[in-house]
Amino acid sequence: MTKGPRVSEMPPEIDFHLHPELDPKARELPGTDKAITYRSALTEALVQADPRGHREIIEELQRSDLPMHTLAIQLFSPVAAQLGRLWCNDETDFIQVAVASTRLGMIVNHLSQNRSQTIRDRQKARRVLLARTPGALHTIGVSIVASCFRDMGWDVEGGADLELNDNLYMRLSNSSYTLLGISVGRVDEVDECATAIRRVQSRRGPGPMKIAVGGPAVMKDPRAFGNIGADMVAKSAIEVMHLADRMGA
């Protein structure tokens, strides 16, 4: 296989969401090269009408025994970005993208839950609570991030069904977490997100819980979220993974 250009030679417009392997830290993930080889097959299985390809890719990924966080960063995230690009470029229609996204979410959740059984046996796990803004309608990114945390030994609660509402604040009042992760769907939700963060910060105790924001809106305009009180503004799943790694050190 021909090697691609080095990161230092990449033009400034390179999209690391489509090619996370060009990030030096992401490149170090175990099984990166093998995970990359599944991208075309996964994309084809997601968009084709025949559901057999969907089932076959699940079985193949299970047999690969690749770490879930490698699959999340090097396979699921770039394929999700590719689906978004196809939609933006009018290379596919809404129904195809919706079906493909649903299938991808099912694959991520299936593999993640399968792998999480062995993680339960680890020592005291760190806990993350994941939530989203009302505008974060495409929740595959939340599922991908959740799979990363589970694979790294975290207890994951919340997810795509938990919005920034009283249910979130009740969970935070009743339990302690190492990290609160918020997926923001639209840039115009920045004020709503900032208000939620201030409310969380005013109610939380002296514990070490951190707050991270990410999602489609942060990818689109990360500077808009730079001063809303979050401990981290994550532009990609790999940044979230490195945060989790540092917090677990």
C-alpha positions as CSV (number, residue, x, y, z in Angstrom):
1,M,0.0,0.0,0.0
2,T,1.4,3.4,-1.0
3,K,2.0,5.7,1.9
4,G,0.3,9.0,2.0
5,P,2.0,12.4,2.5
6,R,3.2,13.3,5.9
7,V,1.1,15.5,8.1
8,S,3.5,18.3,7.8
9,E,3.0,18.2,4.0
10,M,-0.8,18.3,4.2
11,P,-2.4,21.5,2.8
12,P,-4.1,23.6,5.5
13,E,-7.6,22.7,4.2
14,I,-7.1,19.0,4.9
15,D,-10.2,17.6,6.7
16,F,-9.1,15.6,9.7
17,H,-12.7,14.5,10.3
18,L,-12.5,12.5,7.0
19,H,-8.8,11.5,7.6
20,P,-8.1,11.2,11.3
21,E,-5.1,9.0,10.5
22,L,-3.2,12.1,9.5
23,D,-3.3,13.3,13.1
24,P,-0.1,12.0,14.7
25,K,-1.8,11.1,18.0
26,A,-4.7,9.3,16.2
27,R,-2.1,7.5,14.0
28,E,-0.8,5.8,17.2
29,L,-4.1,4.0,17.9
30,P,-3.6,0.2,17.8
31,G,-4.9,-1.3,14.6
32,T,-5.2,1.9,12.7
33,D,-4.2,0.6,9.3
34,K,-6.6,-2.4,9.6
35,A,-9.5,-0.2,10.7
36,I,-8.9,2.1,7.7
37,T,-9.4,-0.8,5.3
38,Y,-13.0,-1.2,6.4
39,R,-14.1,2.3,5.4
40,S,-15.2,1.6,1.9
41,A,-17.0,-1.6,2.8
42,L,-18.8,0.0,5.7
43,T,-19.9,3.0,3.6
44,E,-21.2,0.7,0.9
45,A,-23.1,-1.4,3.5
46,L,-24.7,1.6,5.0
47,V,-26.0,3.1,1.7
48,Q,-27.0,0.0,-0.2
49,A,-30.6,-1.2,-0.2
50,D,-29.8,-4.9,0.7
51,P,-29.5,-5.2,4.5
52,R,-27.2,-8.3,4.2
53,G,-24.2,-6.1,3.8
54,H,-25.1,-4.4,7.1
55,R,-25.2,-7.7,9.0
56,E,-22.0,-8.9,7.3
57,I,-20.0,-5.9,8.3
58,I,-21.0,-6.3,11.9
59,E,-19.8,-9.9,11.9
60,E,-16.6,-8.9,10.2
61,L,-15.9,-6.1,12.7
62,Q,-16.6,-8.5,15.6
63,R,-14.1,-11.0,14.2
64,S,-11.5,-8.2,13.7
65,D,-11.1,-7.8,17.5
66,L,-10.0,-4.2,16.9
67,P,-10.2,-1.9,20.0
68,M,-13.5,-0.1,20.0
69,H,-11.9,3.3,20.4
70,T,-9.8,2.6,17.3
71,L,-12.9,1.7,15.4
72,A,-14.6,4.8,16.7
73,I,-11.9,7.2,15.7
74,Q,-10.5,5.6,12.5
75,L,-13.7,4.0,11.1
76,F,-17.0,5.3,12.4
77,S,-16.2,9.0,12.7
78,P,-14.7,9.4,9.2
79,V,-17.6,7.4,7.7
80,A,-20.1,9.5,9.5
81,A,-18.3,12.6,8.2
82,Q,-18.3,11.2,4.7
83,L,-22.1,10.7,4.9
84,G,-22.4,14.3,5.9
85,R,-20.3,15.4,2.9
86,L,-22.4,13.3,0.5
87,W,-25.5,15.1,1.8
88,C,-24.0,18.5,1.6
89,N,-22.7,18.0,-1.9
90,D,-26.1,16.6,-3.1
91,E,-24.6,13.3,-3.9
92,T,-27.3,11.4,-2.0
93,D,-30.8,12.1,-0.8
94,F,-32.1,12.6,2.7
95,I,-33.7,9.2,3.0
96,Q,-30.4,7.4,2.1
97,V,-28.5,9.5,4.6
98,A,-31.1,8.9,7.3
99,V,-31.1,5.1,6.7
100,A,-27.3,5.0,6.6
101,S,-27.0,7.1,9.9
102,T,-29.5,4.8,11.6
103,R,-27.6,1.7,10.5
104,L,-24.3,3.2,11.6
105,G,-25.7,4.0,15.0
106,M,-27.0,0.4,15.3
107,I,-23.5,-1.0,14.4
108,V,-21.7,1.3,16.9
109,N,-24.2,0.5,19.7
110,H,-24.1,-3.2,19.0
111,L,-20.4,-3.5,19.1
112,S,-20.0,-1.1,22.0
113,Q,-22.5,-3.0,24.2
114,N,-20.9,-6.3,23.2
115,R,-17.5,-5.2,24.3
116,S,-18.7,-3.4,27.5
117,Q,-19.3,-6.7,29.3
118,T,-15.6,-7.3,29.8
119,I,-15.1,-3.7,30.9
120,R,-17.5,-4.1,33.8
121,D,-14.9,-6.2,35.6
122,R,-12.2,-3.5,35.7
123,Q,-11.4,-1.6,38.8
124,K,-13.4,1.4,40.0
125,A,-14.5,3.1,36.8
126,R,-14.6,6.8,36.0
127,R,-18.1,8.1,35.2
128,V,-19.2,10.3,32.3
129,L,-22.7,11.8,31.7
130,L,-23.4,12.5,28.1
131,A,-26.2,14.9,27.0
132,R,-27.2,17.0,24.0
133,T,-28.9,20.2,23.1
134,P,-32.4,20.0,21.5
135,G,-30.8,20.9,18.1
136,A,-28.5,17.9,18.1
137,L,-30.8,15.7,16.1
138,H,-28.2,13.6,14.4
139,T,-26.9,11.7,17.4
140,I,-24.4,9.3,15.9
141,G,-21.6,11.4,17.2
142,V,-22.9,10.9,20.8
143,S,-22.9,7.1,20.2
144,I,-19.4,7.2,18.9
145,V,-18.1,9.1,21.8
146,A,-19.9,6.8,24.3
147,S,-18.3,3.8,22.6
148,C,-14.9,5.4,23.1
149,F,-15.5,6.0,26.8
150,R,-16.8,2.5,27.4
151,D,-13.8,1.0,25.7
152,M,-11.5,3.0,27.9
153,G,-13.1,1.6,31.0
154,W,-15.6,4.4,31.8
155,D,-19.1,4.0,33.1
156,V,-21.3,5.9,30.6
157,E,-24.7,7.3,31.4
158,G,-27.1,9.5,29.5
159,G,-26.6,9.8,25.8
160,A,-28.7,10.8,22.8
161,D,-31.9,10.7,24.9
162,L,-30.7,13.1,27.5
163,E,-31.3,16.8,26.8
164,L,-30.3,19.9,28.7
165,N,-33.3,20.0,31.0
166,D,-34.3,19.2,34.5
167,N,-33.6,15.5,34.0
168,L,-29.9,16.4,33.5
169,Y,-29.7,18.5,36.6
170,M,-31.5,15.9,38.7
171,R,-28.9,13.3,37.6
172,L,-26.1,15.6,38.5
173,S,-27.6,16.2,41.9
174,N,-28.1,12.6,42.7
175,S,-24.8,11.2,41.4
176,S,-21.2,12.2,41.0
177,Y,-19.4,12.2,37.6
178,T,-15.9,12.7,36.5
179,L,-17.0,14.4,33.2
180,L,-20.1,16.0,31.7
181,G,-20.1,15.9,27.9
182,I,-22.5,18.1,25.9
183,S,-23.1,17.6,22.2
184,V,-24.3,20.9,20.6
185,G,-26.3,20.6,17.4
186,R,-26.5,24.2,16.2
187,V,-24.3,27.3,16.6
188,D,-27.3,29.4,17.6
189,E,-27.6,27.2,20.7
190,V,-24.4,28.6,22.2
191,D,-26.3,30.8,24.7
192,E,-28.5,27.9,25.8
193,C,-25.4,25.8,26.3
194,A,-23.6,28.6,28.3
195,T,-26.7,29.0,30.5
196,A,-26.7,25.3,31.2
197,I,-23.0,25.2,32.0
198,R,-23.4,28.1,34.5
199,R,-26.3,26.3,36.1
200,V,-24.3,23.1,36.5
201,Q,-21.3,25.0,37.8
202,S,-23.4,26.8,40.4
203,R,-24.9,23.6,41.7
204,R,-22.0,21.2,41.6
205,G,-19.9,20.6,44.7
206,P,-16.2,21.0,45.1
207,G,-15.6,17.7,43.2
208,P,-13.3,17.4,40.2
209,M,-16.0,17.1,37.5
210,K,-15.1,18.7,34.2
211,I,-17.4,19.9,31.4
212,A,-16.6,19.3,27.7
213,V,-18.7,20.5,24.7
214,G,-18.5,19.1,21.2
215,G,-20.8,18.1,18.4
216,P,-21.7,19.4,15.0
217,A,-21.9,23.1,16.1
218,V,-18.5,23.0,17.7
219,M,-17.0,21.4,14.6
220,K,-18.5,24.1,12.5
221,D,-17.5,27.1,14.7
222,P,-15.3,26.2,17.7
223,R,-14.5,29.8,18.5
224,A,-18.1,30.5,19.3
225,F,-17.8,28.1,22.3
226,G,-14.5,29.3,23.6
227,N,-15.8,31.5,26.4
228,I,-18.9,29.7,27.6
229,G,-17.3,28.2,30.7
230,A,-16.5,24.7,29.5
231,D,-13.3,23.1,30.6
232,M,-12.8,21.7,27.0
233,V,-14.1,22.5,23.6
234,A,-13.6,19.3,21.5
235,K,-13.7,19.6,17.8
236,S,-13.5,15.8,17.2
237,A,-13.8,12.5,18.8
238,I,-10.1,12.1,19.0
239,E,-9.9,15.2,21.2
240,V,-12.5,13.7,23.5
241,M,-10.6,10.5,23.7
242,H,-7.4,12.3,24.7
243,L,-9.2,14.2,27.4
244,A,-10.5,10.9,28.8
245,D,-7.0,9.4,28.6
246,R,-5.6,12.4,30.5
247,M,-8.3,12.3,33.2
248,G,-7.7,8.6,33.7
249,A,-4.0,9.0,34.2
